[in-house]
Amino acid sequence: MADLRYHIRRTDREITDQKALKQLINYANHMALAMANENEPYVVPLDYIYVEKENAVYFHCAKEGKKIEFLKKNPKVWGLVVLDQGFGDGQCVNLYASVMFSGKVGFVEEQKAKHDVLIEFAKKTNKKPEPTIQRLEKMAGTDNEALFNRAALGRIKIETLTGKRSTEMTIERLFEITKK
């Protein structure tokens, strides 16, 4: 994919620290994913997980529908994750940070890989993930692949990772908010 990076007018707001970008993308639970089919754009909100060792984002969705049709025709996507801390008391400044990424979507088909990613989803999205993990473990032990094949599991290998923040959202504050 060609480098889609354009100059940023307010370079004081650019997040160049790769650790901060990865911590932010790992912290949030929802993203907006943009795709295109010929001249028609389409964007959807999705929950996701970020796997740093792969530098990849995983999402799950229905196996059919507009999103799947778009991705089959054009797997190139652009994602956006926003951390919005709102306006400070008596201020006209929004405390925010955002991370944007580009990449190509591929779909995970192998049952063990799906199982492993779904376990990570359970850990990230549940305050008490144990019951969900136990259910996934039981499903994996049944050789019933139909249970794992009800949904599609997309993988976006990140090619470009950029970010921007409000001036008041210092990198130090960003690290403090997004630490787990």
PLY file of the C-alpha trace (Angstrom):
ply
format ascii 1.0
element vertex 180
property float x
property float y
property float z
element edge 179
property int vertex1
property int vertex2
end_header
0.00 0.00 0.00
1.34 3.42 -0.86
2.22 5.65 2.08
-0.97 7.64 2.61
0.68 9.94 5.10
0.09 13.61 4.50
1.69 16.47 6.32
0.06 17.49 9.55
-0.52 21.22 9.88
-0.22 21.25 13.68
2.92 19.19 14.20
2.77 20.02 17.93
-0.29 17.73 18.09
1.15 14.78 16.17
1.81 11.64 18.17
5.09 10.22 16.90
5.85 8.01 19.89
5.13 4.46 18.62
4.76 3.13 22.16
2.06 5.73 22.86
0.23 4.90 19.62
0.30 1.17 20.38
-0.79 1.70 23.98
-3.71 3.84 22.81
-4.85 1.35 20.16
-4.57 -1.44 22.74
-6.51 0.54 25.37
-9.70 1.31 23.46
-12.45 -1.21 22.69
-14.14 0.31 19.64
-12.98 1.60 16.29
-14.46 3.05 13.15
-13.42 1.05 10.10
-13.63 2.70 6.68
-13.68 0.81 3.42
-14.61 1.49 -0.18
-16.17 -0.28 -3.14
-15.35 1.57 -6.33
-16.58 5.11 -5.58
-18.80 4.20 -2.63
-17.34 4.72 0.88
-18.61 2.81 3.90
-17.70 3.08 7.58
-18.77 0.87 10.49
-18.15 0.84 14.24
-16.59 -2.42 15.48
-15.20 -3.82 18.66
-11.67 -5.16 18.25
-8.50 -6.31 19.89
-4.95 -5.27 19.06
-2.20 -7.90 19.08
1.08 -6.03 19.38
3.40 -8.95 18.53
1.61 -9.21 15.16
0.97 -5.47 14.81
-2.55 -6.50 13.85
-6.14 -5.68 14.73
-8.79 -8.41 14.93
-12.55 -7.90 14.70
-15.54 -10.20 14.42
-18.68 -9.73 12.37
-21.44 -11.53 10.48
-20.31 -13.73 7.61
-22.50 -11.88 5.13
-23.67 -8.37 4.51
-22.49 -5.07 3.10
-19.21 -5.02 5.05
-18.22 -8.48 3.82
-19.14 -7.63 0.23
-17.03 -4.45 0.35
-14.06 -6.27 1.89
-14.19 -9.07 -0.70
-13.98 -6.49 -3.48
-11.40 -4.26 -1.77
-9.58 -5.45 1.37
-7.82 -2.10 1.91
-9.15 -0.31 5.00
-8.54 2.67 7.25
-9.28 2.51 10.98
-9.76 5.17 13.62
-9.67 4.87 17.40
-10.48 7.90 19.57
-9.86 8.49 23.25
-12.21 11.32 24.24
-11.85 12.69 27.77
-14.35 15.48 27.12
-13.97 19.14 27.88
-12.18 20.25 31.03
-14.23 22.22 33.55
-14.61 25.79 32.33
-12.44 25.10 29.28
-13.09 25.24 25.57
-10.58 22.49 24.87
-11.43 18.86 24.26
-8.97 16.41 25.80
-8.55 13.78 23.09
-6.08 11.53 21.36
-6.62 9.50 18.23
-4.78 6.79 16.39
-5.37 5.97 12.73
-4.14 2.98 10.80
-4.28 1.48 7.36
-3.93 -2.10 6.27
-5.53 -5.01 4.46
-8.17 -7.33 5.85
-7.77 -11.07 5.70
-10.06 -13.60 7.35
-9.02 -16.21 9.90
-10.35 -19.65 8.98
-8.41 -22.08 11.18
-10.35 -23.15 14.31
-7.39 -23.00 16.75
-6.47 -19.48 15.61
-10.10 -18.36 15.95
-10.25 -19.89 19.42
-7.07 -18.08 20.54
-8.29 -14.70 19.26
-11.73 -15.15 20.84
-10.04 -15.91 24.18
-8.20 -12.57 23.87
-11.51 -10.84 23.05
-13.02 -12.35 26.21
-10.10 -11.12 28.32
-10.30 -7.59 26.94
-14.04 -7.05 26.81
-15.30 -8.79 29.97
-14.72 -7.60 33.52
-14.99 -11.24 34.56
-13.83 -13.23 31.50
-13.64 -16.67 33.16
-17.18 -17.88 32.27
-16.73 -16.84 28.63
-13.30 -18.47 28.46
-14.69 -21.66 29.98
-17.48 -21.71 27.39
-14.94 -21.20 24.57
-12.72 -23.95 25.99
-15.69 -26.33 26.11
-16.63 -25.44 22.52
-13.05 -26.02 21.36
-13.01 -29.47 22.95
-16.12 -30.66 21.11
-14.68 -30.69 17.57
-17.80 -28.75 16.62
-16.31 -26.29 14.15
-19.79 -24.95 13.37
-19.73 -23.11 16.69
-16.58 -21.25 15.64
-17.81 -20.67 12.11
-20.95 -18.71 12.97
-19.07 -15.42 12.64
-16.27 -14.10 10.50
-13.00 -13.15 12.19
-11.12 -10.42 10.35
-7.42 -9.61 10.75
-5.94 -6.27 9.69
-2.17 -6.27 9.38
-1.29 -2.64 10.16
0.78 -0.92 7.49
0.52 2.73 8.60
0.05 3.96 12.18
-0.36 7.66 12.97
-1.87 9.75 15.71
-2.96 13.17 16.86
-3.84 14.69 20.23
-5.04 17.92 21.74
-2.26 20.11 23.08
-3.49 19.55 26.62
-3.35 15.76 26.17
0.37 15.40 26.76
2.09 12.12 26.00
2.61 11.67 29.74
-1.12 12.12 30.36
-1.92 9.76 27.48
0.32 7.07 29.02
-1.31 7.61 32.42
-4.86 7.29 31.06
-4.17 4.24 28.88
-2.07 2.15 31.25
-3.72 -1.13 32.25
0 1
1 2
2 3
3 4
4 5
5 6
6 7
7 8
8 9
9 10
10 11
11 12
12 13
13 14
14 15
15 16
16 17
17 18
18 19
19 20
20 21
21 22
22 23
23 24
24 25
25 26
26 27
27 28
28 29
29 30
30 31
31 32
32 33
33 34
34 35
35 36
36 37
37 38
38 39
39 40
40 41
41 42
42 43
43 44
44 45
45 46
46 47
47 48
48 49
49 50
50 51
51 52
52 53
53 54
54 55
55 56
56 57
57 58
58 59
59 60
60 61
61 62
62 63
63 64
64 65
65 66
66 67
67 68
68 69
69 70
70 71
71 72
72 73
73 74
74 75
75 76
76 77
77 78
78 79
79 80
80 81
81 82
82 83
83 84
84 85
85 86
86 87
87 88
88 89
89 90
90 91
91 92
92 93
93 94
94 95
95 96
96 97
97 98
98 99
99 100
100 101
101 102
102 103
103 104
104 105
105 106
106 107
107 108
108 109
109 110
110 111
111 112
112 113
113 114
114 115
115 116
116 117
117 118
118 119
119 120
120 121
121 122
122 123
123 124
124 125
125 126
126 127
127 128
128 129
129 130
130 131
131 132
132 133
133 134
134 135
135 136
136 137
137 138
138 139
139 140
140 141
141 142
142 143
143 144
144 145
145 146
146 147
147 148
148 149
149 150
150 151
151 152
152 153
153 154
154 155
155 156
156 157
157 158
158 159
159 160
160 161
161 162
162 163
163 164
164 165
165 166
166 167
167 168
168 169
169 170
170 171
171 172
172 173
173 174
174 175
175 176
176 177
177 178
178 179
